[in-house]
């Protein structure tokens, strides 16, 4: 993205609340896709503040920000954006909140405060296991304030497989929950070997 395009996006967001996107990832490597997404946004001229959820605390990683962590809220309603803006010397363009998919509901404030949620599923994970935790997350999100939900697929063999996995999730959630998440794109398995591994997710977010 050219600098003038990034400036245009900043003008569009001026006077509005900081855009807050939560990224849910399964397993021990939770957070790696969120980091790749932050890098992809930076390459497109946007500064993202990354907040990573631990067991009970949140940790802020952002350019020109004071080191800060805080106790995660056990109930919805936490104003994460305000906390982040106070800590950053330069206001970020976007807030990314990274949480583990299987455990975020133990301290949901970081996720339920977001206006958008990206759920990252792994193509090599057992389909029934994937559907179980995605369904549980969608059900929990549906009970909170409305958020836009998208699914990103990591480690699919190709775009067709990624779309097929998303279609299966969308079908089940639409049938039983009345909500069908959008498609956020395909994320490669080996993030370190790719020049822009978060490209598909970043472009999906910037399209709105």
N, C-alpha and C positions, 0 to 999 in steps of 0.2 A: 504494500500500500504506500502511495506517495505521501510526503509530509502534508500537502494541502488537503488530502483526503482525511488524514488523521485529525487535522485541525477542524475540518468540517464536522467530524463526529464529536469532537469536544464541544463545538458550538451547539450541536443538537442536544447534548447532555447538560449544557449549562443551565443552571437554575433548577435542576431536578435532583432527586436523591441519587446517591452513588449507586450505580448498577451493581447488583449483588447476585453472583452466580455460584451455586453450590455444585461441587463435583464429587459424586459418590463412586468409590472404587472398591472392589472386593480384595480380600486377601492381604498378605504381608507386604506387598509392594504398593499398598494404597498410598496415593499421593504423587506417584511418578507421572501419571497422565496430566494431573493438574499443573505440575511443574513444566511439562512440555507445552501445555496450553498457554501458560504465562509467557514462556519464551516465544511462542508463535505470535502472540499479541504484541510483544515488544518489537518483533521484526516487522509488524504492521503499523508501528508508530504509536502504540498505546501502552501506557504503564499500568500494570496490574499489581495490586497488593494481594499477596497470597497469605491466607490464614489457614493453618493446618491444625486439625483437632487431634489432641492426644487423648488419654483416657479420661481426663477430667478438666484439662486446660486447653486453651487455644493459644497458638503461637503465630505472631505476625512476621512475615518475611516481605519486605518491600524496599525499593530504593528510597534513600533519604528518609528513612523511618527510624525512630528510636526503638531499641530492642524492647519488646513488651510481650507479656503473656497475661492471661486472665482466666478466672474460673468460668468454665462453661455453664450456661444456664441450664437448669434441669427442666425448665418449662419454656414453651414458646414465648416470643415477645422480646427477646434480647435485641437491642439496637447495636448490632455488630458494626454497621457502617459508621456510626458516630464514633465508636471506639477507635476504629481504624483511622478515620480522618483526623482525630486528635493526635494520633501518634505519628502521622506522616508530615514531614516538613513541606512536601509538595503533594497536593491532593492527587490521588491516583485517578485514572480514567475508569477503572473497574475493580471490583473486589471479587476475588476467587476464594471460596471457602472449600477446603478439601477435607473430606471425612471418610472413614471406613464404612463401606456399605452395610456390613453385617452388624455394626454396633452404634451407628449414629443416633438411634432413637433413645439411647441412654442419656444423652445430653443434646436434645434436638434443636436448641436455640440457634446454633450456627447455620443449620440447614433450613429450618422453617422461616427464618427471617429473610431468606433469599427470594427474589422474584422469579428466578429461573433455576432449574436443577438439571444437571447432566448426569445420567446414570451410565457408568462404563461397565459393560459386560465383557467377559472373556470368551472368545469363540471356542477355546479348548476346555472350558469348564463343562461339567455334566449339565445338559440342558434342563433337567428337572430341578437340579440344585439352583441353577441360575434363575429359573422362573420363580422359585420359591422366595428367594430374597428380594428379587425385583418386585414381585407381587406385593410382598409385605411392605416394602418402601413406598410403592405407589399408593397402597391403601392408607398408610400413615400420612402421606402428603395430601391425599384427597380429603382427609379429615381436618386439615389445617387451612390457613388462608390460601386462596387459589395461587398456584405457581405454574409456570410453563415448564413442562418436563420433556426432555429429549434423551434418547438412548444412543450412546456411542459404542461401537463394537471393536474390541481390540483383538488382534492376532487372527483375523479372518484370512482365509487363503486369497480372497479377492473381494471386490465390491459386491458381487452378486451374493456371496455367502453372508456378508455383513447385512445386506438388505433383507435376506431371508430370515436371519436371526431376529432382526428388528421387527419384521412382519409378524413373526410368531408371538413375540412379546406384546405387540400392539393389539393383535387379535384377542389374546387371552385377557388383557387388561380392559379392552373395550367391552368384551362380553360380560365380564364379571364385576368390573368396577365402574363402567361407564366413562372411562377416560383412556385415550389412546396417545401415548407419547410420540413425539416427532422423532425424526432420524437426525442424529448429530454428526454422523460420518464414521469413517473407518480409521482406527488408530493402529499403527504397526506394532508388532510384538517387541522387536529390538529397537527401542527408542534411541539408544546411543548411536546407532549406525545410520540414522536418518538425518538429512539436513534440516528438515522442518517437520518433526513428527506430530506436532499438534496442529498442523495446517487445517485439516478438515474440520476439527472442532472450532478453531478460531474463525474460519470463514463462515461456519454455520451461525455462530453467535453474532458476527458482524452483519449478517444478512437480516438479523432480527427475528 
